[in-house]
Amino acid sequence: MDRAETLKLKYQSVINVAKQLGVRLANVHLENDKLLIRGAAPSPEVKNKVWDHIKLVDAAFTDIVCDLTVDPTLAPPPPEPKTYTVVAGDSLWKIAEKHFGKGSLYPKIIAANPGKLKDDKSVIHPGDVLVIPDLD
C-alpha cells in the first residue's frame, strides 16, 4: 500500500463526515507527503466539525492539510415556515393550544407574525394565514 492509500484509509472517516455534512470536495490526494483535502463547506460550523473530526483521528494532524473554504450557497434552503389558516371560532389562545399544547404560548404566534399581529388585542379573521413558529 502506498503513502496516499495509507493516508486516505487513515482519514476515511473524515472524508465520510465531510460528505455527510454537505462539504463539496475538490481534491483528496497526496501533496508534499501529506494528504490534502480541499473543498468548500456550507458554513463555518460544518468546517469546524470537519476539523474536530480530523483532531479525533490524529490530534497532531502532521500528515494532513485540510483547506476548506466556506460557501453558503452549498447550504440547503431554510425550511418553509409552518402556517395555519384561521377558521371561525379561533382565537390566538386556541391556536397556540392546538399547535403547542399550551394556550399561554400565544405570544409566540404574535412574535412570528409582526406584519399581521401587534399584540394580544389583534383581531384575527377566518381565512387569515398565520405563521406557526417552532418551539425552541
C-alpha positions in Angstrom: 0.0 0.0 0.0 1.5 3.4 -1.0 1.5 6.5 1.2 -1.5 8.1 -0.5 -3.6 5.0 0.1 -2.4 4.7 3.7 -3.4 8.3 4.5 -6.7 8.0 2.7 -7.5 4.9 4.7 -6.4 6.7 8.0 -8.7 9.7 7.2 -11.5 7.9 5.5 -13.9 8.7 8.4 -13.0 12.4 8.0 -13.8 12.2 4.3 -17.1 10.4 5.0 -18.1 13.0 7.7 -17.3 15.9 5.3 -19.5 14.4 2.6 -22.4 13.7 5.1 -22.2 17.4 6.2 -22.5 18.7 2.7 -18.9 19.6 2.0 -18.1 19.7 -1.7 -14.7 18.0 -2.0 -12.5 19.3 -4.9 -9.3 17.4 -4.0 -8.3 14.4 -1.9 -4.7 13.4 -2.9 -1.1 13.3 -1.7 0.8 16.5 -1.9 4.2 17.1 -0.2 3.9 13.7 1.5 0.7 14.8 3.2 -3.0 14.1 2.4 -4.5 17.2 1.0 -8.3 17.6 1.4 -9.5 20.7 -0.4 -13.1 21.8 -0.7 -16.0 24.0 0.4 -18.2 23.7 3.4 -21.7 25.2 3.6 -21.0 27.0 6.9 -18.2 27.8 9.4 -19.9 25.3 11.8 -19.5 22.5 9.3 -15.9 23.5 8.6 -15.2 23.3 12.4 -16.9 19.9 12.7 -14.6 18.5 10.0 -11.6 19.9 11.8 -12.9 18.4 15.1 -13.1 15.0 13.4 -9.6 15.4 12.0 -8.3 16.0 15.6 -10.2 12.9 16.7 -8.3 10.8 14.1 -4.9 12.4 14.8 -4.6 15.3 17.3 -1.2 16.4 15.9 -2.6 16.3 12.3 1.0 16.3 10.9 0.2 14.2 7.9 -2.9 16.1 6.6 -3.6 19.5 5.1 -7.3 20.5 5.2 -8.1 23.5 3.1 -11.8 24.2 3.4 -13.4 27.5 2.4 -17.0 28.4 3.3 -19.6 28.7 0.6 -23.0 29.5 2.0 -24.6 28.6 -1.4 -24.0 24.9 -0.5 -26.3 25.1 2.5 -29.8 23.7 2.0 -32.5 26.4 1.8 -34.3 27.1 5.1 -37.5 25.1 5.5 -40.8 26.7 4.6 -42.5 28.1 7.7 -45.4 26.2 9.1 -48.6 28.1 8.6 -52.2 27.8 9.8 -55.4 29.2 8.3 -57.7 30.8 10.8 -61.2 29.3 11.0 -64.4 30.7 12.6 -64.2 30.5 16.4 -60.4 30.6 16.5 -58.5 32.7 19.0 -54.8 33.1 19.4 -55.1 31.1 22.6 -56.9 28.2 20.9 -54.4 28.2 18.0 -51.5 28.1 20.5 -53.2 25.3 22.4 -53.7 23.3 19.2 -50.1 23.7 18.0 -48.1 23.9 21.2 -50.3 22.2 23.7 -50.5 25.4 25.8 -52.7 28.3 25.1 -50.5 30.6 27.2 -47.8 30.4 24.4 -49.9 32.5 22.1 -47.3 35.4 22.3 -45.0 33.2 20.2 -47.6 33.4 17.4 -47.8 37.2 17.7 -44.0 37.4 17.5 -43.9 35.2 14.4 -46.4 37.4 12.6 -45.2 41.0 13.0 -46.9 42.2 9.9 -50.3 40.9 10.9 -50.4 40.9 14.7 -49.3 43.7 17.1 -50.4 42.4 20.5 -52.9 40.2 22.2 -55.7 42.5 21.2 -55.1 42.0 17.5 -58.1 40.7 15.7 -57.9 37.6 13.6 -60.4 36.6 10.9 -61.3 33.3 9.2 -59.0 32.9 6.2 -56.1 34.8 7.8 -52.9 32.7 7.3 -50.6 32.8 10.3 -47.0 31.6 10.7 -46.7 29.0 13.5 -43.2 29.1 14.8 -41.2 26.1 16.0 -40.8 26.0 19.8 -37.1 26.3 20.6 
